[in-house]
Amino acid sequence: MQLHLVLNGEGPLQAQLYRELRQAMQDGRLQVGERMPPSRVLARELALSRQLVVVAYERLIAEGFLCARPGSGTFVARLPASEAVAILPAGVSPGPHWVMHPVWGNAPARRFNFAGGVTEREQLPWQAWRRCLNRAVRDQQAETLLYGEVQGDLRLRLGLVDYLGYSRGLPCSADQLLITQGAQQGLDLLARVRLAPGDCVAMEEPGYPPARAVFEAVGAKVIPVPVDEEGLCVDRIPDQARLVYVTPSHQFPLGMPMSLSRRLALLERARATEMLIVEDDYDGEFRFEGRPLEALKRLDHHQQVAYLGSFSKVLHASFRMGYIVMPGGLQAALLQAKSLTDSSSNDLTQRALGYLIEQGDFARHLKRMQRRYASRREKLLAALRGQSALTVLPQMAGLHIAVRTPPVRDLANALIKEDVTAMSLESLYMAEPAVPGVLLGFGALPDDTIEDGVSALTRALAR
């Protein structure tokens, strides 16, 4: 291995070498169990005599930092208790507007996996994806540009124009589309170009915590706005709101769609107050009851709506691919913000995804997954109907079901004991009173665990 040591001339060379090796172990640059370079090799690399290296090794072996194994070499041993690495001072702190939130990451996959926002990786059209990747690699071999387009690969944007037209009834042009690394980056870009510290943001209550975290990270003040059976209560939006974040096709997490009258009222409110509407259509492709709902953006005649979409549900979250249908007044600013953030998203993945859409494999995959999830949803609803303690909230779309439950003092611990992964509804509220319940995702839930999983959930609630 290559070992970087600084021998700066202060003191005898043997002492310098000893201190540097010992510091490398204390810093973690040399890990427990790693094989040290042979003394002859290290001496040659550092232009030292071999005897100096041997003496330093022997001293470290005597102190317990290294251990010699005859015939195998010299290895890093566990640090003596007296040499435990000290806790470093905190150093500089975040800016005064920064608000700390729990990191929204992968939920642990327990036996009964009701985690929301995840889908089955094994169901992806892998053969078609490999063909598209190989084609994209051949394209890149002939490319002369150093970086991809800031706005995103044109082939992908043209494919998205067709896809949004037939799947969401949303007419747009390739010039209106900005490719992002997931919807979360889209939220971040919109917050950067629209908000200043102290600005007011309205959000559905309950709502999506990672969106709230983005707005608070730029110093905005987030105000929770209640929802009812028609969606966001538009008349409760603060007059000073600069931005409102909504999930009108399938409210997260409760599931109701926003009624047409509320949509029109929201658009009128935005036009009158110059408020930006951020429409997060996170899983609108999966609709199982009633007529498909058009996107709020389709009703936007005054360029007040930024439409966010992603491929996390229709493909998989690991693709890290999303997009914004940009309102006209923010296009230049969003492109500059994207350029400053990361120049461009992964060009190879974008081109391959463009081919997947162009060749029809994406549409075929989506149809297949819609049938698969519709069947799984029915099985989950059937299992829940037999549980008198659970109240299923009306859901016509999406890959999760919200369920009201009796109050449980320590729901998280009770779920762990029953080997269940599920999210508490109460954790998605900013203010009290919160509705007790759980969010049951079925995107990655094996069919043969549904009934046993619901039984385990009821046992956890009974605790």
Secondary structure in CASP SS format (residue, H / E / C, confidence):
PFRMAT SS
TARGET T0000
AUTHOR 0000-0000-0000
METHOD secondary structure of the structure
MODEL  1
M C 1.00
Q C 1.00
L C 1.00
H C 1.00
L C 1.00
V C 1.00
L C 1.00
N C 1.00
G C 1.00
E C 1.00
G C 1.00
P C 1.00
L H 1.00
Q H 1.00
A H 1.00
Q H 1.00
L H 1.00
Y H 1.00
R H 1.00
E H 1.00
L H 1.00
R H 1.00
Q H 1.00
A H 1.00
M H 1.00
Q H 1.00
D H 1.00
G C 1.00
R C 1.00
L C 1.00
Q C 1.00
V C 1.00
G C 1.00
E C 1.00
R E 1.00
M C 1.00
P C 1.00
P C 1.00
S H 1.00
R H 1.00
V H 1.00
L H 1.00
A H 1.00
R H 1.00
E H 1.00
L H 1.00
A C 1.00
L C 1.00
S C 1.00
R H 1.00
Q H 1.00
L H 1.00
V H 1.00
V H 1.00
V H 1.00
A H 1.00
Y H 1.00
E H 1.00
R H 1.00
L H 1.00
I H 1.00
A H 1.00
E C 1.00
G C 1.00
F C 1.00
L E 1.00
C E 1.00
A E 1.00
R E 1.00
P C 1.00
G C 1.00
S C 1.00
G E 1.00
T E 1.00
F E 1.00
V E 1.00
A C 1.00
R C 1.00
L C 1.00
P C 1.00
A H 1.00
S H 1.00
E H 1.00
A C 1.00
V C 1.00
A C 1.00
I C 1.00
L C 1.00
P C 1.00
A C 1.00
G C 1.00
V C 1.00
S C 1.00
P C 1.00
G C 1.00
P C 1.00
H C 1.00
W C 1.00
V C 1.00
M C 1.00
H C 1.00
P C 1.00
V C 1.00
W C 1.00
G C 1.00
N C 1.00
A C 1.00
P C 1.00
A C 1.00
R C 1.00
R C 1.00
F E 1.00
N E 1.00
F C 1.00
A C 1.00
G C 1.00
G C 1.00
V C 1.00
T C 1.00
E C 1.00
R H 1.00
E H 1.00
Q H 1.00
L C 1.00
P C 1.00
W H 1.00
Q H 1.00
A H 1.00
W H 1.00
R H 1.00
R H 1.00
C H 1.00
L H 1.00
N H 1.00
R H 1.00
A H 1.00
V H 1.00
R H 1.00
D H 1.00
Q H 1.00
Q H 1.00
A H 1.00
E C 1.00
T C 1.00
L C 1.00
L C 1.00
Y C 1.00
G C 1.00
E C 1.00
V C 1.00
Q C 1.00
G C 1.00
D C 1.00
L H 1.00
R H 1.00
L H 1.00
R H 1.00
L H 1.00
G H 1.00
L H 1.00
V H 1.00
D H 1.00
Y H 1.00
L H 1.00
G H 1.00
Y H 1.00
S H 1.00
R H 1.00
G C 1.00
L C 1.00
P C 1.00
C C 1.00
S C 1.00
A H 1.00
D H 1.00
Q H 1.00
L E 1.00
L E 1.00
I E 1.00
T E 1.00
Q C 1.00
G H 1.00
A H 1.00
Q H 1.00
Q H 1.00
G H 1.00
L H 1.00
D H 1.00
L H 1.00
L H 1.00
A H 1.00
R H 1.00
V H 1.00
R H 1.00
L C 1.00
A C 1.00
P C 1.00
G C 1.00
D C 1.00
C E 1.00
V E 1.00
A E 1.00
M E 1.00
E E 1.00
E E 1.00
P C 1.00
G C 1.00
Y C 1.00
P H 1.00
P H 1.00
A H 1.00
R H 1.00
A H 1.00
V H 1.00
F H 1.00
E H 1.00
A H 1.00
V C 1.00
G C 1.00
A C 1.00
K E 1.00
V E 1.00
I E 1.00
P E 1.00
V E 1.00
P E 1.00
V E 1.00
D E 1.00
E C 1.00
E C 1.00
G E 1.00
L E 1.00
C C 1.00
V H 1.00
D H 1.00
R H 1.00
I C 1.00
P C 1.00
D C 1.00
Q C 1.00
A E 1.00
R E 1.00
L E 1.00
V E 1.00
Y E 1.00
V E 1.00
T C 1.00
P C 1.00
S C 1.00
H C 1.00
Q C 1.00
F C 1.00
P C 1.00
L C 1.00
G C 1.00
M C 1.00
P C 1.00
M C 1.00
S C 1.00
L H 1.00
S H 1.00
R H 1.00
R H 1.00
L H 1.00
A H 1.00
L H 1.00
L H 1.00
E H 1.00
R H 1.00
A H 1.00
R H 1.00
A H 1.00
T H 1.00
E C 1.00
M C 1.00
L E 1.00
I E 1.00
V E 1.00
E E 1.00
D E 1.00
D C 1.00
Y C 1.00
D C 1.00
G C 1.00
E C 1.00
F C 1.00
R E 1.00
F C 1.00
E C 1.00
G C 1.00
R C 1.00
P C 1.00
L C 1.00
E C 1.00
A C 1.00
L H 1.00
K H 1.00
R H 1.00
L H 1.00
D C 1.00
H C 1.00
H C 1.00
Q C 1.00
Q C 1.00
V E 1.00
A E 1.00
Y E 1.00
L E 1.00
G E 1.00
S E 1.00
F C 1.00
S C 1.00
K C 1.00
V C 1.00
L C 1.00
H C 1.00
A H 1.00
S H 1.00
F H 1.00
R C 1.00
M C 1.00
G E 1.00
Y E 1.00
I E 1.00
V E 1.00
M C 1.00
P C 1.00
G H 1.00
G H 1.00
L H 1.00
Q H 1.00
A H 1.00
A H 1.00
L H 1.00
L H 1.00
Q H 1.00
A H 1.00
K H 1.00
S H 1.00
L H 1.00
T H 1.00
D H 1.00
S C 1.00
S C 1.00
S C 1.00
N C 1.00
D H 1.00
L H 1.00
T H 1.00
Q H 1.00
R H 1.00
A H 1.00
L H 1.00
G H 1.00
Y H 1.00
L H 1.00
I H 1.00
E H 1.00
Q C 1.00
G C 1.00
D H 1.00
F H 1.00
A H 1.00
R H 1.00
H H 1.00
L H 1.00
K H 1.00
R H 1.00
M H 1.00
Q H 1.00
R H 1.00
R H 1.00
Y H 1.00
A H 1.00
S H 1.00
R H 1.00
R H 1.00
E H 1.00
K H 1.00
L H 1.00
L H 1.00
A H 1.00
A H 1.00
L H 1.00
R H 1.00
G C 1.00
Q C 1.00
S C 1.00
A C 1.00
L C 1.00
T E 1.00
V E 1.00
L C 1.00
P C 1.00
Q C 1.00
M C 1.00
A E 1.00
G C 1.00
L C 1.00
H E 1.00
I E 1.00
A E 1.00
V E 1.00
R E 1.00
T C 1.00
P C 1.00
P C 1.00
V C 1.00
R C 1.00
D C 1.00
L H 1.00
A H 1.00
N H 1.00
A H 1.00
L H 1.00
I H 1.00
K H 1.00
E C 1.00
D C 1.00
V E 1.00
T E 1.00
A C 1.00
M E 1.00
S E 1.00
L H 1.00
E H 1.00
S H 1.00
L H 1.00
Y C 1.00
M C 1.00
A C 1.00
E C 1.00
P C 1.00
A C 1.00
V C 1.00
P C 1.00
G E 1.00
V E 1.00
L E 1.00
L E 1.00
G E 1.00
F C 1.00
G C 1.00
A C 1.00
L C 1.00
P C 1.00
D H 1.00
D H 1.00
T H 1.00
I H 1.00
E H 1.00
D H 1.00
G H 1.00
V H 1.00
S H 1.00
A H 1.00
L H 1.00
T H 1.00
R H 1.00
A H 1.00
L H 1.00
A H 1.00
R C 1.00
END
